Structures are given as C-alpha cells and as structure tokens.
Amino acid sequence: MTHGPTPPVPGTPIPSPAGAGDDGSADARLVAALASGDRATVHGALRQARLLVAVVAVPGEQQASEGEMALALIESPSGARALPAFTSLAALAAWQPAGRPVPRPAAAVLAHVRAEGLAALVLDPAGPHPWTLAAAEVALLLGHEPAASETVDSDAVLSSPSWRPGRRLRLALAGLDAWALDVGGEPVVAVVPGAETDLGGLDDLATRVAEAAGRRVDLLILDAERGQIVDGIGRRLGTSQH
C-alpha cells in the first residue's frame, strides 16, 4: 500500500465526531505499543485508544463544505483501499497537512473498516511507527470470524514482510503477480496464478522460490480477490507490473 506522497482518495462519508475537548495528543500507551513492534501489545492498546481519521475535500471543489468532504483513504495500484488513522494531530499533519481530524474510538474505526469492506487499517502511515492491520486482523479484533474474502487462512495474521526479498527472488518470480509478506510471523511468498500459469508446475515454483530466497519461505497460492487483500500489506515482487 503506497503511503506518503500519494494523494489521499475520497472514501466514505464523514463519521460522527466524538471526543469533545480532545487536544489531539497521542495515547501514550498506544504509541509505546507501536514502538515496541509487538503485535499483541498493539492489539491490547487499541482496545481502549482514541484514533484520528482524516477528512479531505472532494477533488474539484473550490470551497469544500461539510457536504463536499469525505474520509481520506489510501489506494494501492490494484485498487485495494485502506483507511489511514492517526495517533495524534502531528502524525496526521505529517501525512496530509490539509486533512481535517475527526476523533473516534479505535473500536469504531475498526468497525468502519470492516463495514466498508476495506483491505486494511493503516496506523500513522507517515510514521514514526507505521502499522498495518489487514482485514482479517481487524475482524478478529472485533470478535468476528473473518469472512472468506478477508483472509487467506483463518488462523493466519498477515503483516508486511519482516525480511527483505533479494534480486534472485524477484527474477524467479518475473512475470507473476506475487508479494512478499509474513503470515503468522513466518516468511511467505503469495502468488496469484494468471490464466496462462501451469498449475502443475507449482511444486517446481515452490522449489525455485525457496532456492532464490536463500531461506525457508512458504509459497501461498491465492485467487484474485485474496490477492487484492495482500496487495495492501505485502511487498510486490515480480516484473509483470513493476
């Protein structure tokens, strides 16, 4: 999922404001959890945290009124969309200075991501400690079993890769839609076979991936719908689009 300089795209209508008197400072417990890099700690801190979402003017409007504003979303090249949310006004300003903050309980933000069928929630995309929660993870945090369209494996937790794919691996995946990511904390290459892909050669592909990666890496075969989900989380590999 592209962050930073990519302009936000307008999404769903503005949520109802909450948290009168909020000064825009970050929840110290959540900031510490994000800095720790520990997923369970982040989950625990989110349950009681307040987040900020950003609303932006719909493109083409000269003087946007409330009726011409929408939630800012992040859109990947494949069209998958994620909701950015922020721990503080400073974190929001670092990503989109023109964004108007709307404070909401984290639980309400998570519920909005699921209700709108978004691919992920991205916390503080411009830092200092960006964090992505995929749709399946959002569903689990809300106490729901992820739908088939939200998860690759009902027991898996998808996250950005903790490992760096090398040139050999990219060459091995040339021409394929593929992503590097972690599933349940383990390194995985996810591939969406094209219409011309020989499914009988997938065992050979798994061997080539493992050899090219120079480490133990599992191969995950996805359909196109699930490929859109991991596109918001993983590092794209191959040369078919990049």
C-alpha positions in Angstrom: 0.0 0.0 0.0 1.5 3.3 -1.0 1.8 6.0 1.7 3.3 9.5 2.0 3.3 11.5 -1.2 0.4 9.6 -2.8 -2.7 11.9 -2.5 -5.5 10.6 -0.4 -8.6 9.5 -2.3 -12.1 10.3 -1.0 -13.9 7.4 0.5 -17.0 7.1 2.6 -19.0 9.9 4.3 -17.7 11.7 7.4 -18.2 9.7 10.6 -19.9 11.4 13.5 -17.4 13.4 15.6 -16.6 12.1 19.1 -14.4 13.1 22.0 -15.2 16.8 22.8 -12.2 18.5 24.3 -9.7 16.2 22.6 -6.4 18.2 22.3 -5.1 15.9 19.6 -2.2 14.4 21.6 -1.3 10.7 21.2 -2.4 7.9 23.6 0.9 7.2 25.3 0.1 3.5 25.7 -0.6 3.1 22.0 2.5 5.0 20.9 4.6 2.8 23.2 3.0 -0.3 21.8 3.6 0.7 18.2 7.3 1.5 19.0 7.7 -1.9 20.6 6.7 -3.7 17.4 4.8 -6.3 19.4 1.5 -7.2 17.8 -0.2 -8.5 20.9 0.7 -5.3 22.7 -0.6 -3.1 19.9 -3.9 -5.1 19.9 -4.2 -4.6 23.7 -3.6 -0.8 23.4 -6.0 -0.4 20.6 -8.9 -1.7 22.6 -9.1 1.5 24.7 -7.4 4.0 22.4 -8.7 7.0 20.6 -7.7 7.5 16.9 -8.0 10.3 14.5 -9.3 9.8 10.9 -8.8 12.5 8.3 -11.5 14.0 6.1 -10.5 15.8 2.9 -12.2 17.9 0.2 -13.6 16.0 -2.7 -11.3 16.8 -5.7 -12.6 19.6 -7.9 -14.4 21.6 -5.2 -13.2 25.2 -4.7 -14.5 25.8 -1.2 -15.5 22.5 0.3 -18.4 22.4 2.7 -19.2 19.6 5.1 -21.3 18.0 2.3 -18.2 18.0 0.0 -15.8 16.2 2.4 -15.1 12.5 2.7 -12.8 10.2 4.6 -9.3 10.0 3.2 -8.3 6.6 2.0 -5.1 5.1 0.7 -5.4 3.3 -2.6 -2.9 0.7 -4.0 -2.1 0.3 -7.7 -4.5 -2.7 -7.9 -7.4 -0.6 -6.5 -7.4 -2.0 -3.0 -8.2 0.6 -0.4 -7.2 1.1 3.3 -8.2 3.5 5.9 -5.4 5.6 7.4 -5.8 6.5 11.1 -3.6 8.5 13.3 -2.5 8.6 17.0 -2.1 12.4 17.0 -2.5 15.6 15.1 1.2 15.6 14.5 1.1 12.2 12.9 -1.9 13.3 10.7 -0.1 16.5 9.7 3.0 14.5 8.7 0.9 12.5 6.2 -1.7 15.1 5.0 -1.4 18.6 6.4 -4.8 19.6 4.8 -6.6 16.7 6.4 -9.3 17.6 8.9 -9.1 15.4 12.1 -12.1 13.6 13.4 -11.5 11.8 16.7 -13.1 8.3 17.1 -12.7 5.4 19.4 -10.4 2.8 17.9 -13.2 0.2 18.1 -15.4 2.4 15.9 -12.6 2.9 13.4 -12.1 -0.8 13.2 -15.8 -1.4 12.8 -15.8 1.1 9.9 -13.0 -0.7 8.1 -14.9 -3.9 8.3 -18.3 -2.5 7.4 -16.9 -0.8 4.3 -15.0 -3.9 3.2 -11.6 -2.1 3.2 -8.4 -4.1 2.8 -6.7 -2.8 5.9 -6.3 -0.1 8.6 -3.0 1.7 8.5 -1.9 3.5 11.6 0.4 6.6 11.3 1.3 5.9 7.6 4.0 8.7 7.7 5.4 7.4 11.0 7.1 7.5 13.3 5.9 3.8 13.7 3.6 2.9 10.9 1.5 -0.2 11.4 -0.9 -2.1 9.1 -3.8 -4.3 10.3 -5.2 -6.4 7.5 -9.0 -7.0 7.1 -8.7 -10.4 8.7 -6.9 -9.0 11.8 -9.5 -6.2 12.1 -12.3 -8.8 12.1 -10.6 -10.8 14.8 -10.0 -7.7 17.0 -13.8 -7.0 16.7 -14.6 -10.6 17.8 -15.7 -11.9 14.4 -14.5 -14.8 12.4 -13.0 -13.3 9.2 -15.1 -13.8 6.0 -13.5 -15.8 3.2 -12.8 -12.5 1.3 -11.0 -11.1 4.3 -8.4 -13.8 5.0 -6.1 -16.2 3.4 -6.1 -18.6 6.4 -8.5 -18.2 9.3 -5.6 -18.8 11.7 -3.1 -16.5 10.0 -2.2 -13.0 10.8 -1.0 -11.1 7.7 1.6 -8.4 8.0 4.3 -6.6 6.0 7.4 -8.7 5.4 10.0 -8.7 8.2 12.5 -10.0 5.6 14.0 -8.3 2.5 13.5 -10.0 -0.8 16.6 -10.1 -2.9 17.2 -9.8 -6.7 17.3 -13.5 -7.3 13.9 -14.0 -5.8 12.5 -11.2 -8.0 13.9 -12.8 -11.1 12.4 -16.2 -10.1 9.0 -14.5 -9.9 9.3 -12.5 -13.1 6.0 -12.3 -14.9 3.9 -13.3 -11.9 1.7 -11.4 -9.6 3.5 -12.0 -6.3 4.1 -10.5 -2.9 6.4 -11.0 0.0 4.7 -10.9 3.4 4.6 -12.6 6.7 1.8 -14.9 7.6 1.6 -15.8 11.3 5.1 -14.4 11.7 6.6 -16.6 9.0 8.0 -15.5 5.7 5.7 -16.2 2.8 5.6 -15.5 -1.0 2.0 -15.1 -2.1 1.2 -15.7 -5.8 -1.9 -15.2 -7.9 -1.7 -17.5 -10.9 -2.6 -16.0 -14.2 -4.7 -17.6 -16.9 -1.5 -18.9 -18.6 0.0 -20.3 -15.4 0.7 -24.0 -15.5 -0.8 -25.1 -12.1 1.0 -28.4 -12.5 4.3 -26.6 -12.2 3.6 -25.1 -8.8 5.7 -27.6 -6.9 8.6 -26.5 -9.1 7.8 -22.9 -8.4 7.9 -23.5 -4.6 11.4 -25.1 -5.0 12.6 -22.2 -7.1 11.2 -19.6 -4.6 12.9 -21.3 -1.7 16.3 -21.6 -3.6 16.1 -18.0 -4.8 15.2 -16.6 -1.4 18.1 -18.4 0.2 16.0 -19.2 3.3 12.8 -21.1 4.3 9.9 -19.3 2.6 6.5 -20.8 2.1 4.6 -20.4 -1.1 0.9 -19.4 -0.9 -1.4 -19.6 -3.9 -4.2 -17.1 -3.9 -7.2 -16.2 -6.1 -7.5 -12.7 -7.5 -9.8 -11.5 -4.7 -7.4 -12.5 -2.0 -4.6 -11.1 -4.0 -6.2 -7.7 -3.6 -6.1 -8.1 0.2 -2.3 -8.9 0.4 -1.6 -6.2 -2.1 -2.3 -3.7 0.7 0.1 -5.4 3.0 3.0 -7.2 1.2 5.9 -6.0 -0.8 5.2 -6.6 -4.5 7.6 -8.9 -6.4 7.9 -10.0 -10.0 8.1 -7.8 -13.1 4.6 -8.1 -14.5 3.6 -4.7 -13.1 6.8 -3.2 -11.6 
